[in-house]
């Protein structure tokens, strides 16, 4: 079955950096676009970044452009989110996402990883 497991969150000071990882299993990772979302308390989940199946195309929310970078390693079935110049408003739970088109078609999410940026 489709599984996504995030890691790499933590507490960091404003201006610092973190690298999130999402290990995927149960599907042909290399064939799927992957996404990172985040959700802060009281707010809707928002799309942060996405990357095409072979990494040739990436997109970012305006709020993170120039600071965050999404990448993937198809040999390791892993997608990454490098976060630089972090701000307190980046504090959220970050989720990895894939829309799986096989049996059990639908959106799949990891358990999330907490990122807290102190001012």
N, C-alpha and C positions, 0 to 999 in steps of 0.2 A: 504494500500500500504506500501511497504518497506520504513521505515524511520530510519535514523541514525543521532543522534544529539550529537556532541562532545562538551565538556566543559573542563575547567581546565587550559587552556593556560594562558600565561602571560609573564611578564618580570622578569627575575631572573639573579642573578650574576653567573659568572663562579664558578662551584663547588656546586651550589645549586641544589635543587630538585623541581620537579613538579609531580603532578599526574593527568593524563588526564582520562576522562571518556567518554564513548560513550553509550548513551541510545538507544536501538533498539526497534522497534515496527513494526507490520504488517507482521511478519513471525515467524515461530517456532524457535526462537533464539537458543534454546538448541541443535538443530540438525545441526547447521552450524558452520564451522570453521570461525574465525574472524581474521581480519588483521588490523594492523596500518601501514600507509604509511606516508611519509613526502615529501614535495617539497620546495626547496629553489629557490629564483629568478634565472632564467637562467639555472636551472638544471631540469633534468627529475624527475618525481615522483619515489621514491624508497621505496621498502618494508623494514620496520623497524622490525616488529615482527608479528608472527601469532600464533594462539592457536587453538587447536582442539576443537571439539564440547563440550566435557565434561572436557576439560582442562588438559587432561593427557599428551599432547604433545605440546611443544612450540619450536619455532625457532626464531633466531635473526640474523640481519645483523651483520657482523663482527665489524662494527664501533660502535655498541652499546652493544655488549656482555659484561656481567659483570657489566653493569651500568643501563640497563633498564630491567624491568620485566613486562611481559604481564600476565594478569589474567582475570578471568570472574566470574560473579555471575549469574548463570542461573535463579535463583529465581527473580532476579531484571532485567533480560534482559539487562545486562550492561557488557561491557568489559572495562578494565582499562589498562593504561600504566603508570607504575611508573618509573620515570626518575630521576636517581641520578647522581652525579658527572657531571653535565651538562657542556658542552663546547660551546664556541661561534659557532663552526661548527654544533651544533645541532639546531641552529636557522632555523626555517622552519614553514610552515603551516602543521599541522598534521591532517591526515584524517583517519577516520574509514571506513572499507570496508567489504562487504560481497558479495560473488557470490551466488546469489539467484537462485535456480533451479525450482521454481514454476512458475505460470503464470507471464509473464513479465520477463522471465529468463534473467539474465545478472548480470553485476557488478553494485553494488549500493554504493554510497559514501555519507558521511555526508558533511556538509558545510565547515568543517575544523575549526581548532583552532590554533591561532598564538602562537608560542613559540619563545621568543627572549632571548638569553643568552648574557649578556654583559661581556666584558673582564675586 
